[in-house]
Each structure stands twice: as C-alpha cells, then as structure tokens.
Amino acid sequence: SAGEPLVHAVIGRGLLAQPAELVGLATPPQKEKAKEAAKGRDGAKKRRGQTVLSSWAESFIGVMRLLESSAASPSGEDAHAAALHAQKELTQPPARPPPAQVLRAARNPGSPPHALAITLRALGYVLASTGQLPQAEAAYARAFSEAVARAGEGSAMALACARDLAVMCFEQKKYDEAEAHWRAAAAKMALPERPAAHAPACAADADAATELSLCIGDALRMQGKLTEARALAEAAVAEREARLGPDHPWTLGAVYDLAHLLRCQKLNETGVSPFSTGEPSATAGSRNAEVARRVRAAMAMAAAATTELDERWMGGLRALCEGEPPIRWAEQVASLASTAQAHREDAEALLLMERALPTYEATYGENSIDLAELLNTIGESQMELRLLEEVGDARRRPPRAGRFCPPGG
C-alpha cells in the first residue's frame, strides 16, 4: 500500500536490521568488483589471495537468503526452522568443508573489516527470531564492541550495532538501557568532528538523527517520562515539516507519534494508565461497570485532545492510499494498533482498532475470518482495560486460531 511509508516511519524504527540489509553490507560494491576484473594478471593474483573473503561472503549471504525465503512462507514453523538452521550455520563447525563456519571465517585474515560485526548482527537476529532474547542482546553487544574496535564509536557500523542493541533492550522492557544506547548514538552523530565518510546508521535514511530522537522518545514514553518525550516529538514534527514538507509520510508519522504521546498524557491526568497491567480483574459487578465508565471517559477525553492531530495524520494516510481499496487504509491503521498492543498500550491499540473496524465490517461482511480476527484482538485489549461488559460484543464471532496480524504488521 502507498500508506506503508507513513506506518513504517512509526514502527520501522523498532525493527532489527533485516537479512536483506545485512546481505547488502556483505556484498562488495559493484565498482570495486569491476575494477578488480580489469586489473589483468596482477589482479587475478590478488583475487586468489582473497579466497577467505569470498568464502565468508558466499556462506554468509547463503544463510541470509535462507532466512529471506522462509520469511515469505505463510507457515511460522518454516521461519522458525530456518532461523534455527541459520544459527547452526553461523556458529557451528561444518561436518566437512566447504562451506567454512561463517563466524570463524569472519575472523580470518583477508575478511572485510566489518565481517565479524556483520556476522554477529546476523546471529543476534536469528537468536531474537527464536525467542532467545538475552542471547541476542549479548550478540549485538559483541557486534557493537567489534565495530567500535575496528572503526570507532562514530562509524556507520558502530551506530547501526548500537541501534540494534537498543531495539533488543526495548523489546525486553529494559527501557532505560535502550534510552542510553539511543542517546549515545545520537551524541556520536552530533559530533562536529565526525568524518563525512561515517554515514548515518541507516545509509539510505537521511532522517537518521530525527529518527534517533523519536527512538529516545519511545523509551521515555514507556518509562512514563511523557513531558520530555512530548518535547522530542514536537521537535521532530517541526524539523520534518521544515525539511520534508507538512504532507510527507515521515512528517505525518511524527504527527501520529505526537498525538500518541498527548493521549498518554491525558490518560495519566485522569488517573488511567496508558499501559495494561496484565493482571486479572479483582473487581466484580457494579465495581466493574464503574471502572469501565472511568476508562471509557478517560479514553474519550484523550481522543478529544488530539482531534486536530488525528485528522491530520489520518487524512494524510487516506490521501496516500487514494485510488486503493478503503481496506488498505484500515490495514495500515491496524498495523499501528498491533504495535501498540504488543507493547501493552491497550488504550492506544483499542482506539486505533475501533477506527479501523467500520472499514473492516464494510469490506469483509459479518462472517469473515479477517473481521473475526480484528474483533478478537479488540476483545483482548478490552479485557486488559477492564472493559469486561464490552468483551462479549467484540468477540461475537468465532476467531481463527492465531493472533491478528494485518499485512505488513
């Protein structure tokens, strides 16, 4: 969908470096390959001395391609099995050569300067994919140390490793540590003496500095430091408006972030936490109804406070999706809701899902699986928010097994 850039501007900064990005880092630039091919016999001799490099790159890229192909499979089991196989290929000695064990080959003389850091980042990715989060964090920490030793803390590779490490801490709810990693990366990017060759953490993203400030805001929000987080979001909106224009998808993504923070602040002011506790309700009967009324009133007040901002980013998203079926717009909103729910921000998730619901109902009809999944997910957030009297209505259609995950979510 044409609306994906807006949504990716919000949720993309919380994603680890993907296999395709790591393949790009491991692939020699085409210019250099062409230059080597034109060198004649001396170049051929030089290339014969780089067999370890070729072995590492070929083995590494093969493992990453396996992960990419399995990710396209509709079966989650295929992706899990591929990740386990990739972990073995990266770390365990082979039964017979070739290929060389990738992690060992990355350490050999002649391998690219950042081969070890790239391989450790890939290992962190596969460990995270199989739920081994502490081990993944350790792999990313090693990758960061290796990148710093090779090229310094301000290098592109070190900043990229720091970003992955921060994301890993964030996913484990170590929000203070994630904030520290993002702040350190932002400080290194701001150094005036930083060499021009040291591109931002994501070379394709000229918005890296502003994105880092929004990442810091995410960590602050999850720690309840909403005033400071709001200031960062407001600065990000102003910076992107000036540089990209008011209707650019990245600008609209920052507008959504600001609206999200304002809603969190309003909920706090009314004594309702933006975050679910995960604990079962201890109240019953009229007490449940009283809690539900208070939560709904607080949510309505929070939504009213962000009407103008919501009209702006949602209208921008509709404009981006113009010419597409209406459900494409609703799926993008549901993707934002899915991310909020994953971080236990159920008030935000419920607000977004209820905005997407009419389009799902109009598109899919009463008895569709897609609508049933969305309703089931709405019911989960209602339970977390103690809106118990609403849960039965939200779950009036039987859901398919598995968690709701809209396309791209």
C-alpha positions as a printed NumPy array, in Angstrom:
array([[  0.   ,   0.   ,   0.   ],
       [  1.103,   3.593,  -0.641],
       [  0.405,   4.28 ,   3.028],
       [  3.171,   1.975,   4.222],
       [  5.902,   4.676,   4.377],
       [  3.883,   6.578,   6.997],
       [  3.36 ,   3.489,   9.135],
       [  6.951,   2.34 ,   8.656],
       [  8.134,   5.747,   9.9  ],
       [  6.468,   4.822,  13.217],
       [  7.064,   1.095,  13.604],
       [ 10.17 ,   0.671,  11.416],
       [ 12.489,   2.221,  13.979],
       [ 11.599,  -0.615,  16.353],
       [ 12.76 ,  -3.318,  13.936],
       [ 16.139,  -5.048,  13.929],
       [ 18.299,  -4.901,  10.801],
       [ 16.746,  -7.403,   8.395],
       [ 18.588, -10.123,   6.383],
       [ 18.347,  -8.114,   3.138],
       [ 20.117,  -5.165,   4.774],
       [ 22.857,  -7.438,   6.132],
       [ 23.313,  -9.007,   2.681],
       [ 23.88 ,  -5.526,   1.288],
       [ 26.593,  -4.917,   3.87 ],
       [ 28.311,  -8.207,   2.997],
       [ 28.203,  -7.699,  -0.779],
       [ 31.246,  -5.917,  -2.314],
       [ 30.305,  -2.741,  -4.212],
       [ 29.918,  -3.31 ,  -7.958],
       [ 32.515,  -0.63 ,  -8.762],
       [ 35.193,  -2.427,  -6.808],
       [ 34.353,  -5.741,  -8.46 ],
       [ 34.602,  -4.188, -11.923],
       [ 37.908,  -2.508, -11.045],
       [ 39.372,  -5.818,  -9.884],
       [ 38.214,  -7.576, -13.046],
       [ 40.067,  -5.007, -15.175],
       [ 43.429,  -5.421, -13.462],
       [ 44.651,  -8.365, -15.516],
       [ 47.084, -10.939, -14.213],
       [ 48.129,  -8.927, -11.128],
       [ 44.505,  -8.508, -10.187],
       [ 43.912, -12.221, -10.655],
       [ 46.777, -12.963,  -8.264],
       [ 45.304, -10.555,  -5.751],
       [ 41.909, -12.191,  -6.051],
       [ 43.462, -15.622,  -5.486],
       [ 44.692, -14.282,  -2.151],
       [ 41.149, -13.354,  -1.133],
       [ 39.591, -16.814,  -1.1  ],
       [ 38.734, -16.489,   2.605],
       [ 36.807, -13.294,   1.894],
       [ 34.893, -14.946,  -0.916],
       [ 34.196, -17.973,   1.276],
       [ 32.882, -15.826,   4.14 ],
       [ 30.725, -13.653,   1.893],
       [ 29.315, -16.603,  -0.041],
       [ 28.499, -18.581,   3.108],
       [ 27.049, -15.583,   4.938],
       [ 24.866, -14.474,   2.039],
       [ 23.624, -18.042,   1.58 ],
       [ 22.447, -18.154,   5.207],
       [ 20.722, -14.767,   4.903],
       [ 18.973, -15.792,   1.677],
       [ 17.609, -18.823,   3.504],
       [ 16.104, -16.532,   6.152],
       [ 14.626, -14.248,   3.491],
       [ 12.951, -17.104,   1.619],
       [ 11.499, -18.632,   4.786],
       [ 10.084, -15.26 ,   5.87 ],
       [  7.874, -15.295,   2.765],
       [  6.377, -18.634,   3.807],
       [  2.878, -18.489,   5.327],
       [  3.944, -21.046,   7.926],
       [  5.571, -19.622,  11.049],
       [  7.115, -23.028,  11.655],
       [  9.126, -22.739,   8.434],
       [ 10.586, -19.406,   9.542],
       [ 11.443, -20.803,  12.986],
       [ 13.14 , -23.863,  11.487],
       [ 15.092, -21.658,   9.075],
       [ 16.262, -19.451,  11.949],
       [ 17.485, -22.469,  13.897],
       [ 19.301, -23.744,  10.811],
       [ 20.838, -20.308,  10.262],
       [ 22.066, -20.239,  13.862],
       [ 23.789, -23.575,  13.29 ],
       [ 25.369, -22.415,  10.023],
       [ 26.649, -19.222,  11.624],
       [ 28.16 , -20.762,  14.753],
       [ 28.861, -24.486,  14.458],
       [ 31.871, -26.011,  12.658],
       [ 30.81 , -27.747,   9.433],
       [ 30.853, -31.521,   9.101],
       [ 33.115, -31.099,   6.073],
       [ 34.405, -28.095,   4.112],
       [ 33.212, -26.117,   2.292],
       [ 31.438, -24.024,   3.479],
       [ 33.55 , -22.701,   6.316],
       [ 31.813, -21.92 ,   9.566],
       [ 30.676, -18.347,   8.987],
       [ 31.572, -16.912,  12.388],
       [ 35.058, -18.424,  12.248],
       [ 35.63 , -17.319,   8.649],
       [ 34.716, -13.751,   9.619],
       [ 37.756, -13.668,  11.92 ],
       [ 40.249, -14.879,   9.325],
       [ 42.861, -12.567,   7.769],
       [ 41.603, -11.159,   4.49 ],
       [ 37.974, -10.918,   5.51 ],
       [ 36.319,  -7.467,   5.252],
       [ 36.908,  -5.112,   8.19 ],
       [ 33.366,  -5.472,   9.49 ],
       [ 32.783,  -9.15 ,   8.643],
       [ 32.718, -10.176,  12.304],
       [ 30.372,  -7.368,  13.341],
       [ 28.019,  -8.16 ,  10.44 ],
       [ 28.029, -11.867,  11.311],
       [ 27.328, -11.142,  14.986],
       [ 24.424,  -8.906,  13.981],
       [ 23.029, -11.756,  11.888],
       [ 23.451, -14.105,  14.85 ],
       [ 21.58 , -11.623,  17.042],
       [ 18.77 , -11.532,  14.506],
       [ 18.331, -15.314,  14.372],
       [ 18.537, -15.608,  18.175],
       [ 15.837, -12.956,  18.529],
       [ 13.74 , -14.743,  15.896],
       [ 13.748, -17.907,  18.007],
       [ 12.907, -16.109,  21.258],
       [ 16.416, -16.188,  22.733],
       [ 16.367, -12.504,  23.629],
       [ 19.144, -12.336,  26.274],
       [ 21.482, -14.27 ,  23.954],
       [ 20.517, -11.963,  21.068],
       [ 21.324,  -8.926,  23.192],
       [ 24.741, -10.427,  24.001],
       [ 25.438, -10.976,  20.281],
       [ 24.536,  -7.38 ,  19.44 ],
       [ 26.702,  -6.123,  22.316],
       [ 29.646,  -8.093,  20.903],
       [ 28.945,  -6.716,  17.44 ],
       [ 28.989,  -3.182,  18.831],
       [ 32.292,  -3.753,  20.65 ],
       [ 33.845,  -5.196,  17.495],
       [ 32.642,  -2.275,  15.344],
       [ 33.979,   0.261,  17.844],
       [ 37.357,  -1.507,  17.968],
       [ 37.543,  -1.503,  14.159],
       [ 36.353,   1.985,  13.291],
       [ 35.363,   3.961,  16.391],
       [ 32.055,   4.791,  18.062],
       [ 31.051,   7.277,  15.388],
       [ 31.366,   4.847,  12.495],
       [ 28.327,   3.793,  10.498],
       [ 28.71 ,   0.183,  11.615],
       [ 29.029,   1.088,  15.313],
       [ 25.929,   3.288,  15.127],
       [ 23.989,   0.518,  13.367],
       [ 25.048,  -2.005,  16.023],
       [ 24.071,   0.428,  18.795],
       [ 20.65 ,   0.814,  17.182],
       [ 20.092,  -2.95 ,  17.072],
       [ 21.266,  -3.278,  20.673],
       [ 18.832,  -0.557,  21.768],
       [ 15.946,  -2.272,  19.952],
       [ 16.823,  -5.528,  21.691],
       [ 16.812,  -3.85 ,  25.114],
       [ 13.494,  -2.164,  24.288],
       [ 11.877,  -5.498,  23.391],
       [ 12.976,  -6.898,  26.762],
       [ 11.416,  -3.891,  28.528],
       [ 14.827,  -2.533,  29.516],
       [ 13.683,   0.915,  28.533],
       [ 16.329,   2.817,  30.48 ],
       [ 19.104,   0.835,  28.782],
       [ 17.508,   1.332,  25.358],
       [ 17.344,   5.071,  26.027],
       [ 21.032,   5.118,  26.993],
       [ 22.086,   3.323,  23.786],
       [ 19.995,   5.624,  21.595],
       [ 21.28 ,   8.734,  23.384],
       [ 24.887,   7.589,  22.958],
       [ 24.316,   7.03 ,  19.232],
       [ 22.652,  10.44 ,  18.887],
       [ 25.586,  12.111,  20.67 ],
       [ 28.09 ,  10.472,  18.315],
       [ 26.096,  11.554,  15.256],
       [ 26.071,  15.138,  16.518],
       [ 29.865,  15.405,  16.87 ],
       [ 31.171,  18.172,  14.559],
       [ 34.438,  16.296,  14.011],
       [ 32.621,  13.15 ,  12.858],
       [ 34.152,  12.184,   9.462],
       [ 31.891,  12.723,   6.459],
       [ 32.541,   9.124,   5.404],
       [ 30.733,   7.962,   8.532],
       [ 27.192,   7.903,   7.179],
       [ 24.115,   7.665,   9.453],
       [ 23.245,   4.283,  10.96 ],
       [ 20.977,   3.53 ,   8.009],
       [ 22.776,   4.869,   4.935],
       [ 19.515,   5.098,   2.981],
       [ 17.88 ,   7.23 ,   5.683],
       [ 18.886,  10.901,   5.754],
       [ 16.401,  11.287,   8.611],
       [ 18.554,   9.221,  10.996],
       [ 19.162,  11.975,  13.565],
       [ 15.461,  12.805,  13.894],
       [ 14.591,   9.117,  13.974],
       [ 17.014,   8.623,  16.869],
       [ 15.294,  11.406,  18.81 ],
       [ 11.949,   9.654,  18.251],
       [ 13.506,   6.379,  19.427],
       [ 14.613,   8.125,  22.617],
       [ 11.046,   9.427,  22.915],
       [  9.708,   5.86 ,  22.641],
       [ 11.918,   4.764,  25.547],
       [ 10.917,   7.806,  27.609],
       [  7.218,   7.161,  26.929],
       [  7.499,   3.592,  28.149],
       [  9.169,   4.886,  31.332],
       [  6.346,   7.373,  31.89 ],
       [  8.553,  10.412,  31.158],
       [  5.903,  11.903,  28.945],
       [  6.778,  15.602,  29.119],
       [ 10.305,  15.022,  27.845],
       [  9.071,  12.564,  25.219],
       [  6.477,  15.089,  24.023],
       [  9.154,  17.755,  23.57 ],
       [ 11.16 ,  15.397,  21.344],
       [  8.084,  14.537,  19.264],
       [  7.2  ,  18.206,  18.804],
       [ 10.772,  18.954,  17.699],
       [ 10.663,  16.028,  15.251],
       [  7.424,  17.296,  13.688],
       [  8.876,  20.795,  13.309],
       [ 12.152,  19.518,  11.823],
       [ 10.443,  17.264,   9.294],
       [  7.918,  19.925,   8.304],
       [ 10.771,  22.31 ,   7.556],
       [ 12.905,  19.773,   5.689],
       [ 10.362,  17.464,   4.027],
       [  7.086,  19.403,   3.993],
       [  3.859,  19.029,   6.004],
       [  2.407,  16.189,   3.903],
       [  5.456,  13.927,   3.659],
       [  4.81 ,  10.402,   5.07 ],
       [  7.664,  10.753,   7.586],
       [  6.26 ,  14.077,   8.796],
       [  2.816,  12.53 ,   9.195],
       [  4.378,   9.623,  11.081],
       [  5.872,  12.102,  13.565],
       [  2.446,  13.767,  13.852],
       [  0.988,  10.395,  14.852],
       [  3.772,   9.968,  17.439],
       [  2.908,  13.361,  18.928],
       [ -0.81 ,  12.52 ,  19.05 ],
       [  0.013,   9.215,  20.745],
       [  2.059,  10.997,  23.429],
       [ -0.639,  13.596,  24.067],
       [ -3.182,  10.813,  24.591],
       [ -0.843,   9.137,  27.075],
       [ -0.533,  12.414,  28.97 ],
       [ -4.302,  12.931,  29.094],
       [ -4.884,   9.397,  30.328],
       [ -2.336,   9.921,  33.1  ],
       [ -4.01 ,  13.169,  34.108],
       [ -7.29 ,  11.299,  34.639],
       [ -5.606,   8.566,  36.669],
       [ -5.883,   5.89 ,  33.956],
       [ -2.618,   4.257,  32.961],
       [ -1.91 ,   4.036,  29.207],
       [ -0.378,   0.621,  29.882],
       [ -2.158,  -2.586,  30.789],
       [ -1.04 ,  -4.424,  33.912],
       [ -1.623,  -7.921,  32.629],
       [ -3.289,  -8.791,  35.951],
       [ -6.787, -10.299,  36.179],
       [ -9.534,  -8.022,  37.415],
       [-10.221,  -8.327,  41.128],
       [-13.481,  -6.405,  40.96 ],
       [-16.926,  -7.613,  40.082],
       [-20.456,  -6.472,  39.317],
       [-21.139,  -2.76 ,  39.716],
       [-17.479,  -2.15 ,  40.515],
       [-16.519,  -3.471,  37.051],
       [-19.057,  -1.157,  35.449],
       [-17.646,   1.809,  37.397],
       [-14.106,   1.008,  36.249],
       [-15.284,   0.634,  32.653],
       [-17.081,   4.   ,  32.724],
       [-13.991,   5.717,  34.111],
       [-11.694,   4.141,  31.497],
       [-14.033,   4.977,  28.614],
       [-14.445,   8.557,  29.82 ],
       [-10.67 ,   8.971,  30.055],
       [-10.172,   7.497,  26.574],
       [-12.808,   9.849,  25.13 ],
       [-11.128,  12.845,  26.767],
       [ -7.712,  11.755,  25.446],
       [ -9.088,  11.282,  21.921],
       [-10.796,  14.686,  22.016],
       [ -7.498,  16.341,  22.956],
       [ -5.831,  15.039,  19.789],
       [ -8.646,  15.561,  17.279],
       [ -6.726,  18.042,  15.142],
       [ -3.546,  15.945,  15.056],
       [ -5.524,  12.774,  14.297],
       [ -7.377,  14.444,  11.445],
       [ -4.03 ,  15.467,  10.028],
       [ -2.213,  12.12 ,  10.059],
       [ -5.282,  10.018,   9.266],
       [ -6.277,  12.387,   6.458],
       [ -2.717,  12.21 ,   5.159],
       [ -2.854,   8.427,   5.263],
       [ -6.139,   8.426,   3.331],
       [ -4.59 ,  10.725,   0.724],
       [ -1.608,   8.397,   0.36 ],
       [ -3.971,   5.445,  -0.093],
       [ -6.167,   7.293,  -2.595],
       [ -7.038,   5.035,  -5.514],
       [ -6.647,   1.891,  -3.398],
       [ -9.496,  -0.088,  -1.816],
       [-10.525,   1.511,   1.531],
       [ -9.393,  -1.593,   3.392],
       [ -5.767,  -0.718,   2.594],
       [ -6.101,   2.425,   4.732],
       [ -7.712,   0.423,   7.536],
       [ -4.957,  -2.219,   7.411],
       [ -2.308,   0.454,   7.941],
       [ -4.179,   1.803,  10.971],
       [ -4.491,  -1.772,  12.266],
       [ -0.724,  -2.203,  11.877],
       [ -0.18 ,   0.728,  14.237],
       [ -2.695,  -0.814,  16.625],
       [ -0.903,  -4.161,  16.535],
       [  2.386,  -2.499,  17.521],
       [  0.735,  -0.595,  20.378],
       [ -0.877,  -3.776,  21.684],
       [  2.435,  -5.656,  21.511],
       [  3.859,  -3.015,  23.878],
       [  0.809,  -3.343,  26.155],
       [ -0.501,   0.109,  25.263],
       [ -4.024,  -1.221,  25.052],
       [ -5.838,   2.119,  25.241],
       [ -3.969,   3.278,  22.129],
       [ -4.461,  -0.082,  20.411],
       [ -8.204,  -0.096,  21.12 ],
       [ -8.661,   3.459,  19.85 ],
       [ -6.929,   2.631,  16.554],
       [ -8.678,  -0.707,  16.047],
       [-12.088,   0.852,  16.631],
       [-11.278,   3.422,  13.956],
       [-10.375,   0.66 ,  11.509],
       [-13.373,  -1.524,  12.444],
       [-16.108,   0.136,  10.289],
       [-13.996,  -0.315,   7.154],
       [-13.335,  -3.968,   8.024],
       [-17.069,  -4.534,   8.541],
       [-17.98 ,  -2.809,   5.266],
       [-15.301,  -4.706,   3.322],
       [-15.445,  -8.22 ,   4.712],
       [-19.004,  -8.689,   5.974],
       [-20.39 , -10.393,   9.036],
       [-18.851, -13.845,   8.831],
       [-15.357, -13.232,   7.525],
       [-12.209, -14.512,   9.183],
       [-10.471, -11.134,   8.779],
       [-13.187,  -9.309,  10.694],
       [-13.322, -12.052,  13.336],
       [ -9.589, -11.721,  13.96 ],
       [ -9.831,  -7.963,  14.402],
       [-12.799,  -8.344,  16.763],
       [-10.935, -10.93 ,  18.779],
       [ -7.957,  -8.596,  19.124],
       [-10.268,  -5.756,  20.177],
       [-11.619,  -8.093,  22.841],
       [ -8.111,  -8.744,  24.156],
       [ -7.475,  -5.042,  24.662],
       [-10.909,  -4.555,  26.231],
       [-10.114,  -7.261,  28.773],
       [ -6.777,  -5.655,  29.613],
       [ -8.521,  -2.299,  30.115],
       [-11.239,  -3.921,  32.299],
       [-13.981,  -3.132,  29.772],
       [-15.44 ,  -6.513,  30.591],
       [-19.029,  -5.769,  29.584],
       [-17.845,  -4.933,  26.058],
       [-15.797,  -8.088,  25.523],
       [-18.702, -10.36 ,  24.633],
       [-19.841,  -7.991,  21.901],
       [-16.34 ,  -7.688,  20.448],
       [-15.997, -11.457,  20.35 ],
       [-19.413, -12.218,  18.975],
       [-17.861, -14.024,  16.006],
       [-15.59 , -17.043,  16.466],
       [-11.94 , -16.145,  15.763],
       [ -9.474, -18.19 ,  13.779],
       [ -6.63 , -19.661,  15.791],
       [ -3.656, -17.322,  15.985],
       [ -3.121, -13.665,  16.679],
       [ -4.337, -10.894,  14.416],
       [ -1.513,  -9.525,  12.303],
       [ -2.507,  -7.294,   9.395],
       [ -0.419,  -7.276,   6.227],
       [  2.886,  -5.583,   6.981],
       [  2.152,  -5.607,  10.739]])
